[in-house]
């Protein structure tokens, strides 16, 4: 049986997510970052004999489907339900064994990905960490939101001065952003994608094209890694397999590959 989960089910969702903690960082993080994640997100549960066996999450701010279930038929059921609700899909980002059947089922609904990127989940532990932070890295404030978004536009070769819609602003949580400035300009940043009992997941790592190759990514990733390693967490992040410069940076800091990922983007 499949049903929508409510705020009364929050502990049930977290108990399920923690069974495979490293796979469910986005779900766990959704409860850390919002007082009411049900305002934006839809959580579906698949039950047999009143036991939760699968979790499907639709992240409303990102139009992102993420499914964690061992049975292909359960994954299909989640996708079918999301499609019946006419929820727009922009991304599927997940461990490969969940992402690929999700992508295939979306195709059966006539929804074809624009791109599918093969990625790898990387893990950093305290004993392997090579710290390159200098102390110049700082936490963002609400006043930095526009600069963060504009840096992303520049890195993506988009119009840096285009109007910023409110939904993009809502995606930025300044307390979770780490910034590096040079001569008053934001040159590199990273953020916390999720945090759980044992892990902190880093994402959104980017450096201004005019400042790449200067070690700034090492600095900013080191700073946020140090912060969470000092709190007893192991650090994870996801990197595209064809992003050789980034892979070299992460491996130089001590990250090691642990799991295959897929990132599908839709028109």
C-alpha positions in Angstrom: 0.0 0.0 0.0 1.2 3.5 -0.9 0.1 6.5 1.0 1.2 10.1 1.5 3.1 10.7 4.8 2.2 13.6 7.1 4.0 15.6 9.8 2.8 12.9 12.2 5.0 10.4 10.3 8.2 12.4 10.7 9.9 10.0 13.0 8.8 7.1 10.8 10.4 8.8 7.8 13.7 9.4 9.8 13.8 5.9 11.2 13.5 4.5 7.7 16.1 7.0 6.3 18.6 6.1 8.9 18.5 2.4 8.0 20.6 3.5 5.0 21.9 6.8 6.3 24.4 7.7 3.6 21.8 7.0 0.8 19.2 9.3 2.4 21.2 12.5 3.3 18.9 14.7 1.3 15.8 13.4 3.1 17.4 13.6 6.5 18.7 17.1 5.7 15.2 18.3 4.7 14.2 18.0 8.3 17.3 19.7 9.6 17.0 22.7 7.3 13.3 23.5 7.6 10.9 23.8 10.5 8.1 22.4 8.2 9.5 20.5 5.3 6.0 19.3 4.5 5.3 22.8 3.3 7.5 22.3 0.3 8.1 18.5 0.0 5.9 15.5 -0.6 6.8 12.3 1.2 5.2 9.0 0.0 5.6 5.7 1.9 5.1 2.2 0.6 3.9 -0.3 3.3 3.5 -4.0 3.6 1.9 -5.4 6.8 2.1 -1.8 8.2 5.9 -1.8 7.8 7.5 1.0 5.8 9.5 -0.6 3.0 10.1 2.3 0.6 10.2 6.1 0.6 9.6 8.5 -2.3 10.3 12.2 -1.8 9.5 15.1 -4.1 11.6 18.1 -3.2 9.3 21.0 -4.2 11.9 23.8 -4.2 14.0 21.8 -6.7 11.3 19.7 -8.6 13.5 16.8 -7.7 12.3 13.2 -7.2 14.3 10.9 -5.0 13.3 7.3 -4.3 14.7 4.8 -1.9 13.2 1.3 -2.3 14.7 -2.1 -3.0 11.9 -3.3 -5.4 11.7 -2.0 -9.0 7.9 -2.4 -8.8 7.8 -0.2 -5.7 10.0 2.4 -7.5 7.5 2.3 -10.4 4.6 2.8 -8.1 6.2 5.9 -6.6 6.9 7.4 -10.0 3.4 6.7 -11.2 1.9 8.4 -8.2 4.1 11.5 -8.6 3.1 11.7 -12.2 -0.6 11.2 -11.4 -0.3 14.3 -9.2 1.1 16.2 -12.2 4.3 17.3 -10.3 6.8 18.9 -12.6 10.2 17.1 -12.7 13.5 19.0 -13.1 15.9 16.6 -11.5 16.5 13.0 -10.4 19.6 12.8 -8.2 20.2 9.5 -6.3 22.4 6.4 -5.8 22.5 4.8 -9.2 20.5 1.6 -8.3 17.6 3.9 -7.4 18.1 6.6 -10.0 18.2 4.5 -13.2 14.9 2.7 -12.6 13.3 6.1 -11.6 14.6 7.6 -14.9 13.3 4.6 -16.9 9.9 4.8 -15.4 9.7 8.5 -16.1 10.4 7.6 -19.8 7.3 5.4 -19.8 5.4 8.6 -19.0 6.9 10.4 -21.9 9.4 12.3 -19.8 12.9 12.1 -21.3 16.0 13.5 -19.5 17.9 16.3 -21.2 21.2 15.0 -19.6 22.2 12.1 -17.4 25.5 12.6 -15.6 27.4 9.7 -14.0 28.8 10.7 -10.7 30.6 9.3 -7.6 29.8 9.7 -4.0 33.1 10.5 -2.2 33.8 10.1 1.6 36.3 11.9 3.8 37.3 10.7 7.3 39.2 12.6 10.0 42.3 10.3 9.6 42.6 11.0 5.9 42.0 14.8 5.9 44.6 17.1 4.4 43.5 20.6 5.5 44.1 23.5 3.1 41.9 26.1 4.9 43.6 29.4 5.8 41.0 31.0 8.0 39.9 33.5 5.3 36.7 31.4 4.7 33.5 32.8 6.3 29.9 31.8 6.7 27.4 33.7 4.5 24.7 36.1 5.6 21.4 36.9 4.0 23.1 39.8 2.3 25.2 37.3 0.3 22.3 35.5 -1.3 22.4 37.5 -4.6 26.2 37.2 -4.9 25.9 33.4 -4.4 23.3 33.0 -7.1 25.2 35.3 -9.5 28.4 33.3 -9.0 26.4 30.2 -10.0 25.1 32.0 -13.1 28.7 32.9 -14.1 30.0 29.4 -13.5 27.1 28.0 -15.6 27.9 30.6 -18.3 24.5 32.2 -17.8 23.7 35.9 -17.6 25.1 37.1 -14.3 22.8 40.2 -14.2 19.5 38.5 -15.0 16.6 39.0 -12.6 16.7 36.5 -9.7 13.3 34.8 -9.0 12.2 34.3 -5.5 12.3 30.5 -5.8 16.0 30.7 -6.4 16.5 32.9 -3.3 14.5 30.4 -1.2 16.9 27.7 -2.1 19.8 29.5 -0.4 20.3 28.9 3.3 23.0 31.4 4.3 23.9 29.6 7.5 24.9 26.6 5.4 27.0 28.5 2.8 30.8 29.0 3.2 32.4 31.8 1.1 35.8 32.9 0.1 36.4 36.5 -1.0 39.4 38.1 -2.7 39.6 41.9 -2.9 35.9 42.1 -2.0 34.8 39.7 -4.7 33.2 36.3 -4.1 35.6 33.9 -5.8 34.6 30.5 -4.3 31.9 28.9 -2.3 30.5 25.6 -1.0 27.5 24.6 1.1 26.1 22.0 3.3 23.6 19.8 1.4 22.6 17.6 4.4 23.6 16.7 7.9 22.8 13.5 9.9 24.0 11.7 13.0 27.2 10.5 11.3 27.6 12.5 8.1 27.7 16.0 6.6 27.2 16.2 2.9 28.9 19.1 0.9 27.5 20.5 -2.3 27.4 23.6 -4.4 31.2 23.8 -4.8 32.1 26.4 -7.4 34.9 28.9 -8.2 34.7 31.9 -10.4 36.2 31.0 -13.8 38.7 33.9 -13.5 40.1 32.5 -10.3 40.2 28.8 -11.0 43.5 26.9 -10.6 44.5 29.0 -7.5 43.6 26.5 -4.8 40.5 28.3 -3.7 38.3 25.2 -4.0 40.7 23.3 -1.7 40.4 26.2 0.8 36.6 26.4 0.9 36.0 22.6 0.9 38.7 22.3 3.6 37.0 24.9 5.7 33.5 23.4 5.7 35.0 19.9 6.1 37.0 21.0 9.1 33.9 22.5 10.7 32.0 19.2 10.5 34.9 16.8 11.1 35.5 18.7 14.4 31.9 17.8 15.3 32.5 14.1 14.8 31.0 13.8 11.3 32.3 12.0 8.2 32.1 14.2 5.1 30.5 13.2 1.8 30.1 14.9 -1.5 29.1 14.0 -5.1 31.3 14.8 -8.1 30.8 14.2 -11.8 33.0 11.4 -13.2 34.2 13.7 -16.1 35.2 16.6 -13.8 38.8 15.5 -13.5 40.1 18.8 -11.9 37.5 18.6 -9.1 38.2 14.9 -8.5 41.9 15.7 -8.2 41.1 18.4 -5.6 38.9 16.2 -3.6 41.4 13.3 -3.6 44.2 15.7 -2.6 42.1 16.5 0.5 41.6 12.8 1.3 38.2 12.0 -0.2 37.8 8.4 -1.4 35.0 7.0 -3.8 32.3 4.9 -2.1 29.2 4.7 -4.3 27.9 5.4 -7.8 25.4 8.2 -8.4 23.4 9.6 -11.2 22.2 13.1 -11.8 19.4 13.5 -14.5 18.2 16.9 -15.6 15.0 17.5 -17.4 14.0 20.4 -19.8 
